[in-house]
Amino acid sequence: MQRRRAIRSSPRSQSLAVGYLLLSLTQDVAGTVWHMWSERPEVGSWLILSRLSAWQATKCVHNPKSKRMSSTNNDLVIKGETGLPGALTTYEGYQSAFLLLIAKPDTHIRVIRERKYFELADLKNLNRMIEDKLKNHNLIVSVLQVNMVFTDSTILEMSSWKAFEQHRWELTPQATQSVAMTWDISIQLPNYQAPQRHTLKVRIGEGISPRDMMHLMFLNDNFSEHMQAGADVVVKVDFINNVLAGELIQQVVNWHSSLAAASKGSMMQIWCTRNMGVIVNANRSLVPISMLFVVVYYMATFSSSFTSAAVTPILIAWVLFAALGVLRLGDVISTWVARLLSRKIDAFEPPARFAITKGDEREVKRVDDSNRDVRNWLVIRFVIYIASLTAAVVMKHVIEGLLD
């Protein structure tokens, strides 16, 4: 019977292997730092994990006291005392860990454009509905993070739902601009050995204005981002299980449908906002015509002073020249007034629809006062326009009476 001899590596080969692994580990540390700066820390973490696994495997290969390497192709490391978790000792386990760290799941996005009124109790109800739905599954862990964006460009990040509930919102002076709620969910699904990660994100807040939307379209041609930017509520689910993703989105939709509709403002605000182009163009046309009408109307008063013999080509030329001058002056005035109208109509603000912080109460009053000032300005300018035409007609009759 032939005697088997143990194969041992020379000290030189051991040193080369260890040096190579140390060099690779150094490179991966630099790669980890780079990925952290690029907001992908999971990639760098996996690189370190892979090299540590190879390091432990090399130690077992060159350690005479360790067990022999199995001939099974699925084994990546020695079945000895490697100190590594059991999930990383097989090819399937290593593949699962790799996908868990860097794989990009499927995404389902639902855009909701209907404006609603949001209170603090509504956010609590949403969290309760999501938790009740997750109880129907084999939930491992669920973490909720809440980010509050305020109108003074400050952001408050809550790392847990408990911190959000314990916060004294009635003492917060800022007004709420948008709310982002993110559920990080780990669920054990059938046919999966490891728990699978799902992420539910709900963004509640004002969509960007149509003017800003045009700028965004020129800067970015991603239609999905355009829809999300202009929406009132955006629901996004990163999922492994499609059924669970649909259930979570439906919960958010049902919650949103049960909320009270937000106020759209006064009738005048709605009409002016929708017909701003018509109002501006009508102003640019009516002002020059009105000025020409007043001039012609006054010239009729003195028409008896002219005889047919006095009508000469030079007189006609002067009349046409005066009419063109009046129209040009009216166009300049109408352009200036149109700019004022455009700025004032743009100054209309949508009614505040958050009732979470103390600042939200003040924001409601501030928006109402601002919109009232804009309405008063528009009404006063319209009254001045009508009063000017009326005064011109009355003055014409007064002049006629004086001349008679």
C-alpha positions in Angstrom: 0.0 0.0 0.0 1.4 3.3 -1.1 2.2 5.7 1.7 0.7 9.2 1.2 2.9 12.2 2.0 1.5 15.4 3.3 2.1 18.3 1.0 3.5 21.4 2.8 4.2 24.7 1.4 7.6 26.2 1.7 8.3 29.2 3.9 8.9 31.3 0.9 5.5 30.5 -0.7 3.8 31.2 2.7 5.5 34.6 2.8 4.5 35.4 -0.7 0.8 34.4 -0.1 0.7 36.5 3.1 2.3 39.5 1.4 -0.2 39.3 -1.4 -3.1 39.2 0.9 -1.8 42.1 2.9 -1.4 44.1 -0.3 -4.9 43.2 -1.4 -6.3 44.1 2.1 -4.6 47.5 1.9 -6.0 48.2 -1.5 -9.5 47.2 -0.3 -9.2 49.6 2.6 -8.6 52.4 0.2 -11.5 51.1 -1.9 -13.7 51.1 1.1 -12.9 54.8 1.9 -13.7 55.7 -1.7 -17.0 53.9 -1.7 -18.0 55.5 1.5 -17.3 58.9 -0.1 -19.5 57.8 -3.0 -22.3 56.7 -0.7 -21.7 53.0 -1.4 -20.2 51.7 1.9 -21.7 48.3 1.5 -19.4 47.6 -1.5 -16.3 48.5 0.5 -17.5 46.4 3.5 -17.9 43.4 1.3 -14.4 43.8 -0.1 -13.0 43.8 3.4 -15.1 40.8 4.3 -14.0 38.8 1.3 -10.3 39.4 2.0 -10.6 38.5 5.6 -12.2 35.2 4.5 -9.3 34.5 2.2 -6.9 35.5 5.0 -8.4 33.0 7.4 -8.5 30.3 4.6 -4.7 30.9 3.9 -3.9 30.5 7.6 -5.7 27.2 7.7 -4.0 26.0 4.6 -0.5 26.7 6.0 -1.3 25.6 9.5 -0.3 21.9 9.9 -2.7 21.6 12.9 -5.7 22.6 10.9 -7.9 20.1 9.2 -7.4 19.2 5.5 -9.3 21.1 2.9 -12.4 19.3 1.7 -12.5 18.4 -1.9 -16.1 19.6 -2.2 -16.4 22.4 -4.8 -18.9 24.3 -2.7 -16.4 24.9 0.1 -14.6 28.2 0.0 -12.7 27.9 3.3 -11.4 25.1 5.4 -13.8 23.2 7.5 -11.6 23.9 10.5 -11.5 26.5 13.2 -11.5 29.5 10.9 -13.4 31.8 13.2 -15.7 32.8 10.3 -19.5 32.7 10.5 -21.0 29.5 9.1 -23.0 31.4 6.4 -19.7 32.4 4.7 -18.1 28.9 4.6 -20.1 27.7 1.6 -20.6 29.1 -1.9 -24.4 29.5 -1.5 -23.9 31.3 1.8 -21.2 33.6 0.4 -23.4 34.3 -2.6 -26.4 35.2 -0.3 -24.2 37.6 1.7 -22.9 39.2 -1.5 -26.4 39.8 -2.8 -27.5 41.1 0.6 -24.7 43.7 0.6 -24.6 45.0 -2.9 -27.5 43.7 -4.9 -30.1 46.3 -6.1 -33.7 45.1 -5.6 -36.6 45.9 -7.8 -38.5 49.1 -7.2 -42.1 50.1 -7.4 -43.1 53.8 -7.3 -46.5 55.2 -6.9 -47.1 58.9 -7.5 -50.1 60.7 -5.8 -51.0 64.2 -6.9 -54.1 65.0 -4.8 -53.4 67.5 -2.1 -54.4 66.5 1.5 -54.2 68.1 4.9 -51.7 66.3 7.3 -51.7 66.3 11.1 -49.4 64.7 13.6 -52.1 62.0 14.3 -52.2 61.1 10.6 -48.5 60.2 10.5 -49.0 58.0 13.6 -52.0 56.3 11.9 -49.8 55.6 8.8 -47.1 53.9 10.9 -49.8 51.9 12.7 -51.3 50.7 9.4 -47.8 49.6 8.1 -47.0 47.8 11.3 -50.4 45.9 11.2 -49.7 44.8 7.7 -46.2 43.6 8.5 -47.6 41.4 11.4 -49.1 39.2 8.7 -45.6 38.2 7.6 -42.6 36.6 9.3 -41.1 39.9 10.3 -37.6 39.9 11.7 -37.0 43.6 12.4 -38.4 46.9 11.2 -36.8 50.3 11.7 -38.6 53.6 10.9 -36.7 56.8 10.2 -38.4 60.2 9.8 -36.8 63.2 8.2 -38.5 66.6 8.7 -37.7 69.5 6.3 -38.7 72.9 7.5 -39.3 76.1 5.6 -36.2 77.8 7.0 -34.0 75.3 5.2 -33.3 73.2 8.3 -33.6 69.4 8.4 -34.4 67.3 11.4 -33.5 63.5 11.1 -35.1 61.1 13.5 -33.3 57.7 13.7 -36.3 55.9 15.2 -40.0 56.2 15.6 -39.6 56.4 19.4 -37.5 59.6 19.0 -40.2 61.0 16.7 -43.0 60.4 19.2 -41.0 61.8 22.2 -40.1 65.0 20.4 -42.0 68.1 21.6 -43.5 69.2 18.4 -45.8 71.8 20.1 -42.6 73.7 21.0 -40.9 73.5 17.5 -41.0 77.0 16.0 -40.3 76.0 12.4 -43.0 75.4 9.8 -43.1 72.0 8.1 -42.3 71.9 4.4 -42.1 68.1 3.8 -41.9 64.8 5.6 -40.0 61.7 4.6 -40.7 58.4 6.3 -38.5 55.4 5.6 -39.2 51.8 6.8 -36.2 49.5 6.7 -37.8 46.0 6.9 -36.2 42.6 7.2 -38.6 39.7 6.5 -38.1 36.0 6.3 -39.7 34.8 3.1 -40.4 31.3 1.9 -37.7 29.7 -0.3 -35.1 32.1 1.1 -32.6 31.0 3.8 -31.6 34.5 4.9 -34.0 37.3 5.8 -34.7 39.6 2.9 -34.6 43.4 3.1 -37.4 45.6 1.9 -37.5 49.4 2.1 -40.7 51.5 2.1 -40.2 55.3 1.5 -43.1 57.8 1.7 -42.3 61.4 0.9 -45.0 64.0 1.8 -44.5 67.5 0.7 -45.0 70.3 -1.8 -44.2 69.4 -5.4 -42.1 71.9 -7.3 -43.8 74.7 -9.2 -44.4 74.4 -13.0 -41.7 77.0 -13.6 -39.1 75.0 -11.7 -40.3 71.9 -13.4 -39.4 73.4 -16.8 -35.8 74.0 -15.5 -35.6 70.5 -14.2 -36.7 69.1 -17.6 -33.9 71.0 -19.3 -31.3 69.8 -16.7 -32.5 66.2 -16.5 -34.3 64.0 -19.1 -35.3 61.3 -16.6 -39.2 61.3 -16.8 -39.5 59.3 -13.6 -37.7 62.0 -11.6 -39.9 64.7 -13.2 -43.1 62.9 -12.0 -41.8 62.4 -8.5 -40.6 66.0 -8.2 -44.0 67.4 -9.2 -46.1 65.0 -7.1 -47.6 65.8 -3.7 -46.9 62.3 -2.3 -44.4 59.7 -3.5 -44.5 56.1 -2.4 -41.4 54.0 -3.2 -40.8 50.3 -2.3 -37.5 48.4 -2.9 -38.7 44.8 -2.7 -37.9 41.2 -3.2 -41.4 39.9 -2.8 -43.8 41.6 -5.2 -46.9 40.7 -3.2 -45.6 42.4 -0.1 -44.6 45.5 -2.1 -48.2 45.8 -3.5 -49.7 45.4 0.0 -47.5 48.2 1.5 -48.3 50.6 -1.4 -52.0 49.9 -1.1 -51.8 50.7 2.6 -50.3 54.1 1.9 -52.9 54.8 -0.8 -55.8 53.8 1.5 -54.3 56.0 4.2 -54.0 59.0 1.9 -57.6 58.6 0.6 -58.9 58.8 4.1 -57.4 62.2 4.8 -59.2 65.5 4.5 -58.6 67.4 1.3 -56.4 70.5 1.6 -57.8 73.9 0.8 -57.1 75.3 -2.7 -57.5 78.9 -1.7 -60.1 81.5 -2.6 -62.0 81.5 -5.8 -60.1 84.6 -7.0 -56.8 82.9 -6.2 -57.7 79.8 -8.1 -59.1 81.7 -11.1 -56.1 84.1 -11.4 -53.6 81.2 -11.0 -55.2 79.2 -13.7 -55.7 82.1 -16.1 -52.6 84.2 -15.5 -51.6 84.1 -19.2 -55.0 85.3 -20.3 -54.9 88.1 -17.7 -51.5 89.3 -18.7 -52.2 89.2 -22.5 -55.5 90.9 -22.0 -53.8 93.7 -20.1 -51.2 94.2 -22.9 -54.0 94.5 -25.4 -56.5 96.6 -23.5 -54.3 99.3 -22.2 -53.1 100.6 -25.6 -56.6 100.3 -27.1 -58.1 102.1 -24.1 -55.7 105.0 -24.5 -56.4 105.3 -28.2 -60.1 105.2 -27.5 -59.8 108.1 -25.1 -57.8 110.2 -27.6 -60.3 109.6 -30.4 -63.2 110.2 -28.0 -61.7 113.6 -27.1 -61.0 114.4 -30.7 -64.7 114.0 -31.5 -65.4 116.9 -29.1 -63.4 119.3 -31.3 -64.4 117.8 -34.7 -66.8 120.6 -35.3 -63.8 122.9 -35.5 -62.5 121.2 -38.6 -64.1 121.6 -42.0 -63.7 119.5 -45.1 -61.4 122.1 -46.5 -59.1 121.9 -43.5 -58.5 118.1 -44.0 -55.2 117.9 -45.8 -52.7 115.1 -46.2 -50.4 116.8 -43.7 -53.2 116.8 -41.1 -53.9 113.1 -41.8 -50.2 112.3 -41.4 -50.1 114.2 -38.1 -53.2 112.3 -36.9 -51.7 108.9 -37.8 -48.4 109.9 -36.2 -50.2 110.9 -33.0 -52.2 107.6 -33.0 -49.0 105.6 -33.4 -47.4 107.5 -30.6 -50.4 106.8 -28.3 -50.3 103.1 -29.2 -46.6 102.9 -28.5 -47.0 104.7 -25.2 -49.8 102.4 -24.3 -47.6 99.4 -25.2 -44.9 100.5 -22.8 -47.3 101.1 -20.0 -49.1 97.8 -20.6 -45.7 95.9 -20.5 -44.8 97.5 -17.2 -48.3 96.7 -15.7 -48.1 93.1 -17.1 -44.9 92.4 -15.3 -46.4 93.7 -12.1 -49.5 91.5 -12.6 -47.3 88.4 -13.3 -45.2 88.9 -10.2 -48.3 89.5 -8.0 -50.1 86.4 -9.3 -47.0 84.3 -8.8 -47.0 85.6 -5.2 -50.1 83.6 -4.4 -49.1 80.8 -2.1 -50.9 77.5 -1.7 -52.6 77.2 1.7 -50.5 75.6 4.4 -51.5 71.9 4.9 -49.4 70.7 7.8 -50.5 70.8 11.4 -47.5 69.2 13.2 -45.4 71.9 14.8 -46.1 75.2 16.5 -44.6 76.9 13.5 -47.3 75.4 11.3 -50.0 77.4 13.1 -48.1 80.6 12.4 -47.5 79.5 8.8 -51.3 79.2 8.2 -51.8 82.8 9.3 -48.9 84.1 7.4 -50.0 82.5 4.1 -53.6 83.8 4.6 -52.3 87.3 5.2 -50.0 87.2 2.2 -52.7 85.9 -0.2 -55.1 88.6 1.2 -52.6 91.3 0.3 -52.2 90.0 -3.2 -56.0 89.9 -3.7 -56.4 93.5 -2.4 -53.6 94.7 -4.8 -55.3 93.1 -7.8 -58.7 94.5 -6.9 -57.4 98.0 -6.3 -55.6 98.0 -9.7 -58.7 96.8 -11.5 -60.8 99.5 -9.8 -58.2 102.2 -10.8 -58.4 101.0 -14.4 -62.2 101.2 -14.5 -62.2 104.5 -12.6 -59.7 106.0 -15.1 -61.9 105.2 -18.1 -65.0 106.5 -16.3 -63.2 109.8 -15.3 -62.1 110.3 -18.9 -65.7 110.0 -20.2 -67.0 112.3 -17.5 -64.3 114.8 -18.1 -65.1 114.9 -21.8 -68.7 115.9 -21.1 -67.5 118.5 -18.7 -65.3 120.0 -21.4 -68.1 120.0 -23.9 -70.3 121.8 -21.4 -67.7 124.5 -20.8 -67.2 125.0 -24.6 -71.0 125.3 -25.1 
